[in-house]
Amino acid sequence: MSAPSFRERIIGILTDLGELDDARQTALLAAPDQDIEFVAMEMDSLAALDLCVNLEDATNRTVEPVDLVSYPSINRLAAFLDAGGGATR
């Protein structure tokens, strides 16, 4: 899976969790350079955990909540996963 694929998965999961509305999802998917930090979405801890669990299911990689702190935006987290971050389950 490539960084753009990881990015699309992250955006899809965030939309499914209600953290992004359809308009924001469309804008992010149309402009790969556009990024948003998780803190700007005002995600609570439960949504962060849900993102990690859903990403693990979608990518077969372990994603810890601390990874969202270390890689605090959609594009940074996608690049981390693309570079081999997150242990393979």
C-alpha positions as CSV (number, residue, x, y, z in Angstrom):
1,M,0.0,0.0,0.0
2,S,1.3,3.5,-0.9
3,A,1.2,6.8,1.0
4,P,-1.8,8.0,-1.1
5,S,-3.6,4.7,-0.4
6,F,-2.9,5.0,3.4
7,R,-4.1,8.6,3.2
8,E,-7.4,7.6,1.5
9,R,-8.0,5.0,4.1
10,I,-7.4,7.4,7.0
11,I,-9.7,10.0,5.4
12,G,-12.4,7.3,4.8
13,I,-12.2,6.1,8.4
14,L,-12.3,9.6,9.8
15,T,-15.4,10.3,7.6
16,D,-17.0,7.0,8.8
17,L,-16.3,8.1,12.4
18,G,-18.0,11.4,11.9
19,E,-14.7,13.4,12.3
20,L,-14.9,14.7,8.7
21,D,-18.0,15.8,6.8
22,D,-18.6,14.8,3.2
23,A,-17.5,18.2,1.9
24,R,-14.2,18.1,3.8
25,Q,-13.6,14.5,2.7
26,T,-14.1,15.5,-0.9
27,A,-11.8,18.5,-0.6
28,L,-9.0,16.4,1.0
29,L,-9.3,13.6,-1.6
30,A,-9.2,16.1,-4.4
31,A,-6.1,17.9,-3.1
32,P,-3.4,15.4,-1.9
33,D,-1.2,18.2,-0.6
34,Q,-4.0,19.5,1.6
35,D,-3.6,18.2,5.1
36,I,-5.3,18.6,8.5
37,E,-4.0,17.9,11.9
38,F,-6.0,15.6,14.2
39,V,-6.1,18.3,16.9
40,A,-7.8,20.7,14.5
41,M,-10.6,18.1,14.1
42,E,-11.0,18.3,17.9
43,M,-11.0,14.5,18.0
44,D,-11.7,13.0,21.4
45,S,-9.7,10.1,22.9
46,L,-12.4,7.6,21.9
47,A,-12.4,8.7,18.2
48,A,-8.5,8.5,18.3
49,L,-8.8,4.9,19.6
50,D,-11.4,4.1,17.0
51,L,-9.1,5.5,14.3
52,C,-6.3,3.3,15.5
53,V,-8.4,0.1,15.6
54,N,-10.0,0.8,12.2
55,L,-6.6,1.5,10.7
56,E,-5.3,-1.8,12.1
57,D,-8.1,-3.7,10.6
58,A,-7.7,-1.9,7.2
59,T,-3.9,-2.1,7.0
60,N,-2.9,-5.1,9.1
61,R,-0.5,-2.8,11.0
62,T,-0.5,-1.9,14.6
63,V,-1.3,1.7,15.1
64,E,-1.0,3.1,18.6
65,P,-2.6,6.3,20.0
66,V,1.0,7.6,20.5
67,D,1.5,7.4,16.7
68,L,-1.3,10.0,16.4
69,V,0.8,12.3,18.6
70,S,4.1,11.6,16.8
71,Y,2.5,11.9,13.4
72,P,-0.3,14.5,14.1
73,S,-1.9,14.9,10.7
74,I,-3.4,12.8,8.0
75,N,-0.5,13.1,5.6
76,R,2.2,12.6,8.3
77,L,0.4,9.4,9.6
78,A,0.1,8.2,6.0
79,A,3.8,8.8,5.3
80,F,4.7,7.0,8.6
81,L,2.7,3.9,7.6
82,D,4.1,4.1,4.0
83,A,7.6,4.1,5.4
84,G,6.9,0.8,7.2
85,G,5.8,2.3,10.5
86,G,3.4,0.4,12.6
87,A,4.3,-3.2,13.3
88,T,2.7,-5.7,11.0
89,R,0.2,-7.8,12.8
